[in-house]
Structure formats: C-alpha cells, structure tokens
Amino acid sequence: MLHLIGLKPGDQAGIDSFLALYQPDDICVFTDAGLLLASALPLEGQAYLLAHPQMSAPGSHLERIDHTTLLDLVATHGPCTSWY
C-alpha cells in the first residue's frame, strides 16, 4: 500500500492510526508537515519526500520525488491512504 503522509509531528492520534495500518513493504511519501515527521517514524519499506517549494526536511536521507513521480507510484502500486 502507498501512504501519503502530511501529519504534523505532534498529531499522535493520526500517527498511531497510520502505524496501525503500516506494513513493512508499504511505500510512504511525506509531504507538507509530514516532511518534519519523516525521520521520526520507524519505517522499514521505501519512503520518499515529495518536493515542496517552501519546505524541506533538513538532514533527511530520503529521496526527493516530484508530483509526476508520485502519480507514477499511485498508478503502479494501487491503493493509497492519505494522512493529514
């Protein structure tokens, strides 16, 4: 499954809901406020940062992707959740 994550780091209820569904082979794409959360989650699968014109995730080791690549991921991997 593909997860689009824009949760704020302090949204513990949202984070807990996401982690309850997350499986190690899932793909995560962090966007908006989720860029700040990316390094705090215990992820085992693929993860990316969606390029944002005004935000960045300092020190992140995750690959940055653009919106076209995101659409390709959705088309390839099917079901997608959105966490905001």
Residue pairs with C-beta under 8 A, 6 or more apart in sequence:
1 21
1 23
1 26
1 27
1 77
1 78
1 79
1 80
1 81
2 26
2 27
2 28
2 29
2 73
2 74
2 77
2 78
2 79
2 80
2 81
3 18
3 21
3 22
3 26
3 27
3 28
3 29
3 80
3 81
3 82
3 83
4 29
4 31
4 50
4 70
4 80
4 81
4 82
4 83
5 18
5 28
5 29
5 30
5 31
5 34
5 37
5 38
5 83
6 30
6 31
6 32
6 33
6 34
6 82
6 83
6 84
7 14
7 15
7 18
7 33
7 34
7 37
7 83
7 84
8 33
8 36
8 37
9 33
9 36
9 37
9 40
14 83
14 84
15 37
15 41
17 83
18 81
18 83
19 41
19 42
21 81
22 28
22 43
23 45
24 44
24 45
25 44
25 45
26 45
27 45
27 46
27 47
27 48
27 73
27 77
28 38
28 41
28 43
28 45
28 46
28 47
28 48
29 47
29 48
29 49
29 50
29 65
29 70
29 73
30 37
30 38
30 47
30 48
30 49
30 50
30 57
30 62
31 49
31 50
31 52
32 52
32 55
32 84
34 83
35 49
35 52
35 55
35 56
35 57
35 60
36 57
38 47
38 49
38 57
38 60
38 62
39 57
39 59
39 60
47 62
48 62
48 63
48 64
48 65
48 69
48 73
49 57
49 60
49 62
49 63
49 64
49 65
50 64
50 65
50 66
50 67
50 70
51 64
51 65
51 66
51 67
65 73
74 80
